[in-house]
């Protein structure tokens, strides 16, 4: 088979991959920030092992794909209580979801850092999955902070850019083309 025919076949495969990836929704970009009140199992973040209740939860900021989520409306988000010591094996799905307006949610899948040093704050960091109506589920990182003095928490989540299948197909096609060109030079 000639080099031209091989390259044409590979191009057709890459074009097919691009066409198939176009049928998917786009990944989520940007981030979202929430706040509200909480209750712990011990009544104190310095000794708590779980959050048993969240109240007055609202969206304080939304960028990128989260733009348009109902902002600054108390109780626009429903949030599940969760244990962090130990963290549940299956995560918390969902940790939060919109209660009104356009659909968005977050699955709390793992906890990578827990800081409970007795200074009346509790910091939790980790990874999860962000959901937004019209978008693909997207891996996200989060930061959750609880403040004992005010009895409030803040949560923020954002995503890291992950290449789409079409982008990867184009990269592969480019690498194949470079390999064929190099091989052609070695033969000549």
N, C-alpha and C positions, 0 to 999 in steps of 0.2 A: 504494500500500500504506500502511495507516495506521501511525502511529508505534508503536502497541501491537503490531501484527503484526510490525513490524521488530524491536522489542525482544524479542518472544517467539521469533523465529527466531534472533536472536543468542544468547539465553539457552539455546536448545536446542543450538546449536553449542558453547557453552562447557561445558554439562553433558556433552556427548559427549566433549569434550577431557579433562574431569576424569575421566570414567569410563575412558577409554583410559589416562590416566597412572596410574591406580590399579592397573593390571595390572603395572606395573614395580615392581621392588624399590626400596627407599629408598637415597639416597646414603649413603656412609660418613660418620660423624661421629667426632670425637675424633682420637686419634693413637697412635703406637706408638714405643717406643725400644728400640734394640738395642745390644749391645756384643760385643766379642770381640777376637781377635788377628788380625794381618795380616802379609803379606809383600809387599814392593814389588819392582819390577824392579831398582832400584839398591841396595836394602838400607837406604836412608835417605830419610825423607819430605822432607828438604830438597832432594834432587836427583831424586826419583822422577818418573816420568811415568805409572806404572800400578801398580795393586794386582794381584798375581798369585795370591794365595791369602788366604782368610779362614778362621780356625779358632775353635773353641769359641764360636760365635755363639749368643747367647741373647737372649730378650726380657726387658728390665728394667722396662718399664712399658707399660701398655695402657689406654686410656680410650675411652669411647663405644663405637662399633661393634667396636673391637678387643678389648674386654673378653672374656675367655674364651679368648684365645690362650694356648697353653702358656707359662707364665712361669717364668723362672729355671732352665730345663732346658738344660744345655749341649748344643750341636749340635741344638737344636730348629728352627733356621733354617739353610737352605742358602743360601749367598751366592756370587754370580759375581764373578770378578775383572774388572777394567775398566781401560781407559786413560782418563786425564783430560787428557792433553796429547799429542796432540789427543784430544778427546772424539769417540767414534764417531758418525757421522751418524745412524744409526738408534737411538741410545741403547743401553741395556743392558736387555734384556727376558728374564726378570725379573732385577733386581738381587738380590733375595732372595725366598724363599718358604718357607712353613712346611714342615718335613720330617716333622712328626708333629702329631697333634691336628687342630683345626679349620683350614680352609684360609684363608690370607691370603698376599698377595704385593705386590711393589712394582716397577713398571717405571720405570727411571731414564731419563727422556726428554730432559732438557736440563740443562746446567750454566750457571747465571747468574753465579756468582761463585767464583773460585778464589783462595785466599790461601796462598801458599807463600813466606813471607818469611825462611826460614832460622832460625827460632827453635825448631826441632824440633817444630813442629805444622803440620798441613795442614788447611785448612778448605775445604770444598766446599759450595755451596748451589745449589739449582735447583728444577726442577719435574718431576713425574712423575705416575703414575697408581697409586692404591691399589686393591687388590682384597681383598674379603672375602666368603666364602661367604654367600649370601643377600642381598647388597647389590649395587647398581649400581657399576661401575668409576667411581672418583671422582678428579678432579684433586687433587693434593696438592703441598705444598712440602716440602722436606727440608733438613736440615743434617747433613753428614758431617764428623767431625773425627778425625784420626789423630794420635797422640802418639808421638813417637820414643822417648822415655825408657822408657816402659812397654811399647811395642810393641802398643798397644791402639787400638781405634777406638770411636767412638760414632756412632750414626745415629738421628735422630729425624725423624718425618714427621707432618704434620697436614694437615687440609684446610680450605679456605675454604668457607663456605656458598654454595651455588649454588642459585638458585630452581628448583623443580621445574616441569614444564610446566603442571600444574594451577594453581599459584600465578600463573604468567604469564597463563593464560587468565582467571583471576578479575580480575587487574589490567586486562587488556584490556577485559573486560566492563564494569568500573567506568568506565573512560575513555570507552567508547562511550556509556554511560548519561549521563555528564556532558555529552558533546558533544550528544546528542539534547536534553537538558534546556535547554542554552544556546540551541540552534537554535530550540526551541519558544518561548523567551522573546523571541528576536529577531523571530519571525514575528508574535507577538501584539502 
